[in-house]
Amino acid sequence: SFRAALQSVARPAVISTRPANGESVTSYSPIEIAFSAPMDPATVLRSLRVSPAVEELGTYWETDGRTVQIYGALQPSTRYTMTLAATYSPAL
């Protein structure tokens, strides 16, 4: 017979952002999101919403797969809201 014990791990979470919520950033500075585990970049991009929309939106992932830098043509003196829906997935 076969028997195995296992325990599932917690869903990956955002552990930090730079700038922090409500802080100001220059129009050419990247926004950084750090996760608690390596992520699937495609699912993170599909989950990300920026309002108002940002032209030339792009990303750069650190080699550990846990940190992404988001960049684009931010307009001066504009307040942006970034939302990450809970539909993102960890890397397999």
Beta strands, then each sheet from edge to edge (+ up, - down):
strand 1: 14-18
strand 2: 31-35
strand 3: 48-51
strand 4: 55-61
strand 5: 67-73
strand 6: 81-84
sheet 1: 1+ 2- 5+ 4-
sheet 2: 3+ 6-
end
